């Protein structure tokens, strides 16, 4: 019996969860974790699982992988080589025994195939970025030229066609932000409900007030998966120009991390992976949090706000839905160091005017409890309309 132990409405509903990959732990995996807490007996289907990189997360879950898991380790470490197999893998899962399948997907596993009476709800983190709105950026970042770039264009064209077809398979979409909702409508022609992702809120008694008690250190902070689309290099360049200290927490592809280190000034420090408990200290003691890239929601800025910290962010994507300009942070309009520098200066001028309590209050609107409540309400509304049995 797969059910949420705190919700009797799902007592007799057999539930399965589906997630693209379990080979790194980030915002999407936090969402899956919260959904799994609601349906703790549900098995989790995923294309690839790396227990080492997951660092103990989902260790008690019933994880069921695709045929890709049997490939040699050296090949699984090169996802670009596996790309031709990704459209096929979602279609090989046997989900016949379930009444409700919830996919957590930003790419492939919304393309699962279920029996006619099974309801498939897709929690969409974003339409496939590299195939749609970031298509040209992706090709340029890969450094492809001539025939290789032509081949990549043809492959991405096929992937877009597959992705559009796969987007017709879920019965319902839940978007992680209004920004994602608009993309789902634009690229897939589908409507969706918005349920913001869960952010773990620190207990009030455990939060250190870095702003009012002299505990703030003289550094700015980034906590991020180190990928090119996160635009961490813009923040590094900005802090180099302003001669301000920056701490970067997170890991990513070695080649990209090496590039970031090569352009960093003497006041930028890379701490790599840190467990959540250690990251909290840096949230609590930083002057402000830096969010230089465009994300469809962005959990890390809200985590920083939970500690009463203002956020300096690019005015795009989900950040525009979580940050209130002048109250919980500052925006810059273009991903350019000179433009970002102006936002940092604006923050410094009125740094003491920011109210940590108001910033925390804003963050609490995106708590895990709110997510669970809103997620179950969304499913409940579908059931009330007779769309879910």
Secondary structure, DSSP 8 states (H G I E B T S, - for coil): ----TT-GGGTT--EEEEEEEESS-SHHHHHHHHHHHHSTTSEEEEEEE-HHHHTTTTTTS-EEE-GGGGS-HHHHT-HHHHHHHHHHHGGG---TT-SEEEEEESSSGGG----TTSEEEEEES-S-GGGTTTHHHHHHHTT--HHHHHHHHHHHHHHHHHHHHHTTT-SEEEESSHHHHHHIIIII---EEE----B----GGG---TTTSS---S-EEEE--B-GGG-HHHHHHHHHHHT--EEEE--B-HHHHHHHHHH--TTEEEEE---HHHHHHHHHH-SEEEE-S--SS-HHHHHHHHTT--EEEESSTTHHHH--BTTTEEEESSS-HHHHHHHHHHHHHTGGG--HHHHHHHHGGGBHHHHHHHHHHHHHHHHHTTS--
